[in-house]
């Protein structure tokens, strides 16, 4: 890799490091720990984390008792990794180093791991691919969290008022029916769990998937009922499209949840490499 590309990559990662550390790194804590567990990492082993970022993988390895050396091209990423390790009292030695030019002794490690380490910083119109990908990923996680919280608030606090203020579009029975109370209780419960899931969406893909597809199913069912019964036609402008909006927004922001895969199987497209000598 040329010196120019290396410098562009370093500057790009330095620039996005704060947002990446806040919104992206935490979403892969569980995935990193699971990958290391499956790879057979044991206490006392020496692990090298290449392109470590701000610490999605290294802290998990250190918690398992490994002696971790982490390298990354970005000094800002390394600084944030060191801070994370220091706050938890973890054994992580972090160094600024390019993953394509490792200055380390041969046979120094029992296991080498990398999360997103194979992303190539190829310049396009002066902007490294790594930079453009990270900005997109950071925004996706940020907006997914916001969407989960927004829908959580609506499910907990908004469903009942809507049935009162707009009964033709949100209430299927006159007055306070037992059915309506049941629906309000179910959605309020779902809202609470969506709020909790917003803290770490990638660890709650099955819940997000359930929300997407239950909204689609519920919306389709009510749409058919609205068309079949003229007195419920107003729902085609109320709760029916609202459920489709929920499904569309969450599906767009979390394609892995949309694909109906459980967390472990959904982890397969993520670029993680683990190797032992």
Secondary structure, DSSP 8 states (H G I E B T S, - for coil): --HHHHHHHHHHHHHHHHHIIIIIGGGGHHHHHHHHHHHT--TT-EEEEET-TTTSSHHHHHHTT-EEEEEES-HHHHHHHHHHHHHHT--EEEEE--TTS----TT--SEEEEESTT----EETTEEHHHHHHHHHHHHHHHHHHHHHHHHHIIIIIHHHHHHH-HHHH-SSSSS-HHHHHHHHHHHHHHHHHHHHTTSGGG-HHHHHHHHHHHHHHHHHHHHHHHH-GGGGGGGGTHHHHHHHHHHHHHHH-HHHHTT--HHHHGGGS-EEEEE-
